[in-house]
């Protein structure tokens, strides 16, 4: 193997949304990682449906594709 071409492989502390922490090794920058979605709150694992509207995306979709209204940019 060639020397000095491999990334730094160091310990990283992972903190889940429920407060659980564990230590693993990674090549990512930093020493801590806190994901927003993990197995403790993801609908696939919990069986619960969650609806999060980020930055009004639903309203934007409804404005663009509302039945009976012309789509912006297609008016004559």
Steps between C-alpha positions, in 0.01 A plus 500: 500500500616852425587713803317826583197449272249367753260729688524547875305223675409618850239457776165682463228530766151447354206651691153377402183707537394311815829589672674167446869538423757258372848517362608373161778567254462706185681702237257793530621835627438584863469291813122512551201411281131557579270379218150650480342167400600164641340168597342656812285748307481381137146393395628179343631375835239655730192417292367853550435744219649845528428797280750782490439796272835665439496854365139484377560233238144368523354847445734558209395168346130579549542842338671349199284193445160589649220346287314755287772762519741567212859396557727805522676576174240328277250784471442626144 
